[in-house]
Amino acid sequence: MKTLARKVRSPFKKVLLATDFSVNLEASLRVAIRLCQMSDARLSILHLHKDVSPTSGPTNNSVDDRIQENEARLILKCLSERVREVGVRCRVSSDTGIPSEKILEVIDAEGIDLAILGTSEPRGSNRLVFGPTAEVVMRHAPCPIMTVGPVAADQSKMDAPKGPVIFATDFHSVTREAIRVAVSYCRSTGSPLHCLHVLPRTLQSSDGDSALPEILASALRHLAATNAKGIDLPICCVTFGSEISNAIVDYVRNQHASLIFLGVRRSSLVATDDPLPIVFRIITEAPCPVVAIVCETDDERSASRSEKSDLTPLRLT
């Protein structure tokens, strides 16, 4: 089947890059520019000031604030010029307050299709490696969230990966929206798509029986055939792994993948029995950016609406 590349609208036409000018800004900016070029999207760059400490002296605060504002304006001007020089439409803004609240406000006000967040935290097993701001935004944003983790940031210093887009799924019905977004992106950019499912290592047959992976591979092909309209038939792969996130990252690395799409159940982001949910582990270890589409059941959607009135950072356990 002939791919209808670049003949349809990308799902991402309004992209937001939120940053506090941390060390990960350069990597996130490169990813944002590349995506906007491929999708013919407009980029908004939001700089977030840290809240001023009320315990500091008023004189020092006033001087420091003016210095920071001047520096922020200069950096934003340079970023804007750099983005426009490569043909990407760009607007910049700056704000002060609780970062998660400000990001969500801009997403709603500008009708953002994709928000990009960088994480400069070190890798590890503690949930804090992901960061409360990114977690709150992911839980409440009405659009997909792209994250550029520490490994992806290091990788972005080299040539951008030219490999396929990976859609990893656990077959849960509410996550099917993620494959539709992934297909739409691939259709508009001409990127090949791989669909991946990971089985626990404990289910791997010692006698070489491949019945279970074959059944699930068939289910993957059916899922792809149902949703992947207008692109070449995706490659469908079922693999085994003792840890799901490691198996996905290994597959992504072996394929030199350019992007990962994940359908994430909202309930998995607040589970207390796992200090670092699978999606966060993938983000911190993946060698490419990750696009997470939070999918909700009806009950979760109702709970999400009631929680939007209180967006203080989550209690991390």
C-alpha positions as CSV (number, residue, x, y, z in Angstrom):
1,M,0.0,0.0,0.0
2,K,1.4,3.4,-0.9
3,T,2.1,5.7,2.0
4,L,0.2,9.0,1.9
5,A,3.1,10.9,3.4
6,R,2.9,14.7,3.8
7,K,-0.5,14.8,2.2
8,V,-2.5,15.1,5.4
9,R,-2.5,17.4,8.3
10,S,-0.1,16.6,11.2
11,P,-1.8,16.1,14.6
12,F,0.7,18.6,16.0
13,K,0.2,22.1,14.5
14,K,0.6,24.1,17.8
15,V,3.6,23.0,19.8
16,L,4.6,24.3,23.3
17,L,8.1,24.1,24.7
18,A,8.1,24.9,28.4
19,T,11.4,25.6,30.0
20,D,13.1,27.2,33.0
21,F,16.4,27.5,30.9
22,S,17.8,24.4,32.6
23,V,20.7,22.5,31.2
24,N,18.3,20.4,29.1
25,L,17.0,23.4,27.1
26,E,19.3,22.8,24.1
27,A,18.2,19.2,23.6
28,S,14.5,20.0,24.0
29,L,14.8,22.9,21.6
30,R,16.5,20.7,18.9
31,V,13.7,18.2,19.3
32,A,11.0,20.9,19.1
33,I,12.5,22.5,16.0
34,R,12.9,19.1,14.2
35,L,9.3,18.2,15.0
36,C,7.9,21.5,13.9
37,Q,9.8,21.3,10.7
38,M,8.4,17.9,9.9
39,S,4.9,18.8,11.0
40,D,4.8,22.4,9.6
41,A,3.9,23.5,13.2
42,R,4.1,26.7,15.0
43,L,6.3,26.7,18.2
44,S,5.5,28.6,21.4
45,I,8.3,28.9,23.9
46,L,7.2,29.5,27.5
47,H,9.9,30.5,30.0
48,L,8.9,29.9,33.7
49,H,10.5,32.0,36.4
50,K,11.0,30.5,39.8
51,D,8.8,32.0,42.5
52,V,10.5,34.8,44.5
53,S,11.2,33.7,48.1
54,P,9.2,35.8,50.6
55,T,12.0,35.5,53.1
56,S,14.6,37.4,51.0
57,G,15.1,41.1,51.4
58,P,12.9,43.4,49.3
59,T,15.9,45.3,47.8
60,N,17.8,42.3,46.8
61,N,14.7,40.7,45.3
62,S,14.0,43.8,43.3
63,V,17.5,43.9,41.8
64,D,17.6,40.2,41.2
65,D,14.2,40.2,39.6
66,R,15.2,42.9,37.1
67,I,18.4,41.0,36.2
68,Q,16.6,37.8,35.7
69,E,13.9,39.5,33.6
70,N,16.5,41.1,31.4
71,E,18.4,37.9,31.0
72,A,15.2,36.0,30.2
73,R,14.2,38.5,27.5
74,L,17.6,38.3,25.9
75,I,17.6,34.5,25.9
76,L,14.1,34.3,24.6
77,K,14.9,36.8,21.8
78,C,17.9,34.7,20.8
79,L,15.8,31.5,20.9
80,S,13.1,33.1,18.8
81,E,15.6,34.3,16.1
82,R,17.2,30.9,16.0
83,V,13.9,29.1,15.5
84,R,12.7,31.6,12.8
85,E,16.0,31.3,10.9
86,V,15.2,27.6,10.2
87,G,11.7,28.5,8.9
88,V,9.7,27.7,12.0
89,R,7.0,30.1,13.1
90,C,7.7,31.1,16.8
91,R,6.3,33.1,19.6
92,V,7.9,33.5,23.1
93,S,6.5,34.4,26.5
94,S,7.6,34.4,30.1
95,D,5.6,34.0,33.4
96,T,6.1,33.5,37.1
97,G,4.2,31.1,39.4
98,I,3.6,27.4,39.9
99,P,5.1,25.9,36.7
100,S,2.5,23.2,36.3
101,E,-0.4,25.7,36.6
102,K,1.2,28.1,34.1
103,I,1.9,25.4,31.6
104,L,-1.7,24.1,31.8
105,E,-3.0,27.6,31.4
106,V,-1.1,28.2,28.2
107,I,-2.1,24.8,26.8
108,D,-5.8,25.7,27.3
109,A,-5.5,29.4,26.2
110,E,-3.5,28.6,23.0
111,G,-5.1,25.3,22.0
112,I,-1.8,23.5,22.1
113,D,-1.7,20.2,20.3
114,L,1.6,19.0,21.9
115,A,3.6,20.1,25.0
116,I,7.3,19.4,25.2
117,L,9.0,19.1,28.6
118,G,12.6,18.4,29.3
119,T,13.9,16.5,32.3
120,S,17.5,17.1,33.4
121,E,17.2,14.8,36.4
122,P,19.6,11.9,36.8
123,R,18.4,8.4,36.2
124,G,17.6,6.1,39.0
125,S,14.8,4.1,40.7
126,N,13.3,6.9,42.8
127,R,10.2,8.5,41.5
128,L,11.7,12.0,42.0
129,V,13.8,11.4,38.8
130,F,10.8,12.4,36.8
131,G,9.8,15.5,38.6
132,P,6.5,16.7,40.1
133,T,5.9,19.4,37.5
134,A,6.0,17.1,34.5
135,E,3.9,14.5,36.4
136,V,1.2,17.1,37.2
137,V,1.1,18.4,33.6
138,M,1.0,14.9,32.2
139,R,-1.9,13.9,34.4
140,H,-4.0,17.0,33.6
141,A,-3.1,18.3,30.1
142,P,-5.7,17.8,27.4
143,C,-3.0,17.2,24.8
144,P,-0.2,14.7,24.4
145,I,3.0,15.4,26.3
146,M,6.4,14.8,24.8
147,T,9.3,14.4,27.2
148,V,13.0,14.5,26.5
149,G,14.7,12.4,29.1
150,P,18.4,12.5,30.1
151,V,19.4,9.7,27.7
152,A,17.4,11.2,24.8
153,A,19.1,14.6,25.6
154,D,22.5,13.1,25.3
155,Q,21.5,11.3,22.1
156,S,20.2,14.6,20.5
157,K,23.8,16.0,20.5
158,M,24.5,13.5,17.7
159,D,22.6,13.1,14.5
160,A,18.8,12.7,14.9
161,P,17.8,9.0,14.7
162,K,16.2,8.1,11.4
163,G,14.5,5.0,12.6
164,P,10.8,4.1,13.0
165,V,8.2,5.4,15.3
166,I,7.4,2.9,18.1
167,F,3.9,2.4,19.5
168,A,4.1,0.2,22.6
169,T,0.8,-1.2,23.9
170,D,-0.7,-3.5,26.5
171,F,-3.9,-3.8,24.5
172,H,-6.0,-1.9,27.0
173,S,-9.0,-0.5,25.2
174,V,-8.7,3.0,26.5
175,T,-5.1,3.4,25.1
176,R,-6.2,2.9,21.5
177,E,-6.3,6.7,21.1
178,A,-2.5,6.6,21.3
179,I,-2.2,4.5,18.1
180,R,-4.5,6.8,16.2
181,V,-2.3,9.8,17.2
182,A,0.9,7.8,16.2
183,V,-0.6,6.8,12.9
184,S,-1.6,10.4,12.2
185,Y,1.9,11.6,12.9
186,C,3.4,8.8,10.7
187,R,1.0,9.6,7.9
188,S,2.0,13.3,7.9
189,T,5.7,12.8,8.2
190,G,6.2,9.6,6.2
191,S,7.7,7.8,9.2
192,P,7.4,4.0,9.4
193,L,5.5,2.6,12.4
194,H,6.3,-0.4,14.6
195,C,3.7,-1.8,17.0
196,L,5.2,-3.6,20.1
197,H,3.9,-5.7,22.9
198,V,6.0,-7.1,25.8
199,L,5.2,-10.4,27.5
200,P,6.6,-11.3,30.9
201,R,9.6,-13.5,30.8
202,T,7.8,-16.0,33.0
203,L,5.4,-16.8,30.1
204,Q,8.2,-17.7,27.7
205,S,8.0,-21.4,26.9
206,S,11.0,-23.5,27.6
207,D,10.2,-25.9,24.9
208,G,10.0,-23.4,22.1
209,D,6.2,-23.2,21.9
210,S,5.4,-19.9,20.1
211,A,1.6,-20.2,20.3
212,L,1.1,-17.3,22.7
213,P,3.4,-14.7,21.0
214,E,1.8,-15.7,17.6
215,I,-1.7,-15.1,18.9
216,L,-0.7,-11.7,20.3
217,A,1.2,-10.8,17.2
218,S,-2.0,-11.5,15.2
219,A,-3.9,-9.3,17.7
220,L,-1.3,-6.5,17.1
221,R,-1.7,-6.9,13.3
222,H,-5.5,-6.6,13.7
223,L,-5.1,-3.5,15.9
224,A,-2.8,-2.0,13.3
225,A,-5.0,-2.9,10.3
226,T,-8.0,-1.3,12.1
227,N,-6.3,1.9,13.0
228,A,-3.3,2.4,10.6
229,K,-5.2,3.8,7.6
230,G,-3.2,5.6,5.0
231,I,0.3,4.3,5.9
232,D,2.3,1.2,5.1
233,L,1.3,-1.7,7.2
234,P,3.2,-1.4,10.5
235,I,5.7,-4.0,11.6
236,C,4.2,-5.9,14.6
237,C,6.5,-7.5,17.2
238,V,5.8,-9.4,20.4
239,T,8.8,-9.9,22.7
240,F,9.6,-11.2,26.2
241,G,11.1,-9.2,29.0
242,S,11.6,-9.5,32.7
243,E,10.9,-5.8,33.0
244,I,8.5,-4.1,30.5
245,S,10.2,-0.8,30.4
246,N,13.7,-2.3,29.8
247,A,12.3,-4.5,27.0
248,I,10.7,-1.5,25.3
249,V,13.9,0.6,25.6
250,D,16.0,-2.3,24.3
251,Y,13.8,-2.6,21.2
252,V,13.8,1.1,20.6
253,R,17.6,1.2,20.9
254,N,18.0,-1.7,18.5
255,Q,15.7,-0.1,15.9
256,H,17.3,3.3,16.3
257,A,13.8,4.6,16.8
258,S,13.1,8.3,16.4
259,L,10.0,8.6,18.7
260,I,7.9,6.5,21.1
261,F,4.2,6.8,21.5
262,L,2.6,5.4,24.7
263,G,-1.0,5.2,25.7
264,V,-1.0,5.7,29.5
265,R,-3.9,5.0,31.8
266,R,-4.3,7.8,34.2
267,S,-4.7,5.4,37.1
268,S,-1.2,4.1,36.5
269,L,0.3,7.5,37.1
270,V,-1.1,7.6,40.7
271,A,-0.5,4.0,41.7
272,T,1.2,3.9,45.1
273,D,2.5,0.3,44.8
274,D,5.0,1.3,42.2
275,P,7.5,4.1,43.1
276,L,8.3,4.7,39.4
277,P,5.5,3.8,36.9
278,I,6.5,2.2,33.6
279,V,6.0,5.3,31.6
280,F,8.4,7.3,33.8
281,R,11.1,4.5,33.6
282,I,10.8,4.5,29.8
283,I,11.2,8.3,29.7
284,T,14.3,8.3,31.9
285,E,16.0,5.5,29.9
286,A,14.8,5.9,26.3
287,P,17.3,7.1,23.7
288,C,14.6,9.2,21.9
289,P,11.7,11.4,23.0
290,V,8.5,9.9,24.3
291,V,5.0,11.1,23.6
292,A,2.6,10.1,26.3
293,I,-1.2,10.2,25.6
294,V,-3.0,9.9,28.9
295,C,-6.2,7.9,28.4
296,E,-9.0,7.8,30.9
297,T,-12.0,5.6,31.7
298,D,-15.3,7.5,32.4
299,D,-14.7,7.3,36.1
300,E,-11.1,8.6,35.8
301,R,-12.3,11.4,33.6
302,S,-14.8,12.5,36.2
303,A,-12.0,12.4,38.9
304,S,-9.7,14.4,36.7
305,R,-12.2,17.2,36.3
306,S,-12.7,17.4,40.1
307,E,-8.9,17.5,40.7
308,K,-8.2,20.4,38.3
309,S,-9.2,22.8,41.0
310,D,-6.2,21.7,43.1
311,L,-3.0,21.4,41.0
312,T,-0.5,21.6,43.8
313,P,2.5,19.2,43.2
314,L,1.7,15.6,43.9
315,R,2.9,13.9,47.1
316,L,5.6,11.6,45.9
317,T,6.1,8.4,47.8
